Amino acid sequence: MITDVCLSISDTSVSASGICAEAKRNGWGKTALTISAPECDDALNCVRIRAETPKELQNAVRSAPRGAFVIADAKDNSFNRFAITQKGVSFLAGLDRLPKGGFDHITAKLAAEKNVGLVIELSAIIDYRTRRNALSSYADCLKLQRKYKFPFVIASGAKTLSGIRNLYETEALCALFGMTHAEVYKALNAADAVLHPKKSVEVVS
């Protein structure tokens, strides 16, 4: 199902149900919120962690609310490798702030092996202050994704209701760094496979 991996609406006057309804109007089937939304059937609960050290990340993952999936913000390459191998971390975000060499071939291969999704944040493309870095970083990650096949997922990253983009706008924004129509729609539907991976079947003779 088409899923917005992270919405962080900061306007407290907007209810969770209002956020979910707006996302629905824009074509999103499921919406992951950084606030609790028990009244929304299609809402997922997520926690975004901006840790400075591996130890801080580890402690934050352990403290995450039960039932919430974890998004870790990327830093340098060694931190990103640590984050990807942490049980409970489902996604790596903040790619628009990746330092040079912050996500290399080894890390990409590790993300594929661990089934950790890399998050494309539309808000980082829309914001003129982060657009250039975001497009460059996403293009670099796209090359690695095509080679190693780690999950690519999409998040609006919206902080206001007006920041929620529809699917046509999403495709247009992702095309700016080279994603094809097929790649965009695969990424839109990739969150379920990260959050609910298929278990391998063991044949007992």
C-alpha positions, 0 to 999 in steps of 0.5 A: 500500500502507498505509505507516507513514511513520516509526517511530523506536523507541528501545528497542534491545532491540527488533529491526527484525524485531520492529518490522515484525512488530508493525506488520504485526499492526496492519495496516500493509503497509510500515514506514519505519524510522529504523534499517537493517532489511535483514532486513525485506522490507517495511521502508523506510529513512528519515532524519528531519532536524531542521535549524535553517537551510536550509544545515544542511538542505541539507548533511544531505540531501546526507549522507543514506544512499543509498536512504533517503528524507528527512523534514524537520522543519518550521519557519517558512514561509520554511524550509518553502518551502526544504525543499519545493524541495530535491531529495531531501526527500520529506516535511515533518513536525513540523507540531504545532510549526508557528508561526503562519503557518508553512504558508500557501497559497503553501507548500501550492501549492508542496508540491502542485507538488513532490509533497512529502507532509505528515506527520500524526503520531499520536504528537503527537495521543496525547501530551497535551503536544502534542495541542492544537497538533497537532489545531489545526495538522492541521486548518489543513493539512487545509483547505489540502490539500482546496484544493491536493491536496498529499499527506497521509500518516500516520506513527505516530511511535511510539517504543515498540512500544505506540505503534503504532496499528491502522487503526481507532485511526488513523481515530479519531485523524484524525477528531478534526481532521476527516478523513473515512474516505475521506481517512484511507485515501487518506493511508494509501496515499499514500506510494508516490505520493510516493516513486515518482511516475509519470513523464509520458509524452512523445509524440514525433511 
